[in-house]
Amino acid sequence: MTPAPADTPATVDLLRMPTSGPGDLAPLEALRAFGHSPTDVLAVVGKTEGNGCVNDFSRTLATVRWEPVLPSDTITVFSGGTEGVLSPHVNLIVADPRPRPGHDRGLVAAAGRTRDLAPDEVGREPQLAAVRDVVTELTKRLGLAPEEVDMVLVKCPLLTSDRIAACRATGSEPVTDDTYESMARSRAAAALGVALALGECSEDQALAALADRDTTQVWSSRASASAGAELTDCHVLVLGTSRHASSPLRAVHGTMRDAIDLASLRTLFDRIAAEGGELVQVFAKAEADPYGLVRGQRHTMLTDSDLHSTRHARAAVGGLLSALAGTTALYVSGGAEHQGPPGGGSVTLVYRVPDA
């Protein structure tokens, strides 16, 4: 059994609020109606209506607007792409230490950052190691055993043309000279760092997967990584359900084996219903099956020259999840390298149970 940390971790609340655009700060003002202030915010996790690609300036706009009005240790994670029915919104993870007796566990969270990564480190072992170390430290801070972690959300850098040029100016070579490919390589390194920190693979397996670029054998059931040009470090949020906390908020996690895996999702939703719980938010990864098939049927997501496969995947999985959740303001992120089974993805549901 995991011992309680020296300082019992403060429980958190999760507030999901709609946004009128990437620069909308109205949700921050609305915090006060829930008894919170901006200083309570540990992380802002948002979906913005850009294309989710290298030139998605909606992520940068949101970051530039939000970070100056938040505490310096608060992290931001903005994921571009609200294709299909998905709605732009933000999720505010706020410290909520108010006593809520009568619960045998509760949701806890901690946020941190890696050091800045040099361009030639993106997508390589130094990025993997940096994420691993931060996840390990945050998990320890929360007093969680690795199996008690429900989600590790990572926002990581990508390689722009300028960063590639700067890399080569120092005599180094980047992991790729394709800026879009750099998003996948960065997500992969971050996800493998999470898997290693949570004991889901060995160091040899993680490094071999990174070197071989094989996304089918090694993956984390709790990693959710996205990449953007708006940062040069990695922002990391660890979320878990602690037996040493008392709160009506908690989480369950699982994986989808493919983009239409309704059965696995229903299993998670049924667990919430069995506790009399109410869904608060869904965090999911989505990707096109790398073999070009969904249950034996050919898909065209990987051969569409008009839209990248990540955009197709977000729309497909977003529609399925929205129907189950009864809301379209869900966090669905495309590109699931090492984040759940190939063609599927990791899923975390945050929910609230009644007070005793």
CORZITA-V242826 format. One line per field, one symbol per residue. ss: DSSP state (H for helix, E for strand, L for the rest). A space follows every 10 residues. Layout:
ss=???
This chain:
ss=LLLLLLLLLL EEEEEEEELL LLLLLHHHHH HHHHLLLHHH EEEEEEEELL LLLLLLHHHH HHHHHHHLLL LLLLEEEEEE LLLLLLLLEE EEEEELLLLL LLLLLEEEEE EEELLLLLHH HLLLHHHHHH HHHHHHHHHH HLLLLHHHEE EEEEEEELLL HHHHHHHHHL LLLLLLLLHH HHHHHHHHHH HHHHHHHLLL LLHHHHHHHH HHLLLLLLLE LLEEEEEELL LLLLEEEEEE EELLLLLLEE EEEEEELLLL LHHHHHHHHH HHHHLLLEEE EEEEEELLLL LLEELLEELL LLLLLLLLHH HHHHHHHHHH HHHHHLLLLL EEEELLLLEL LLLLEEEEEE EELLLL
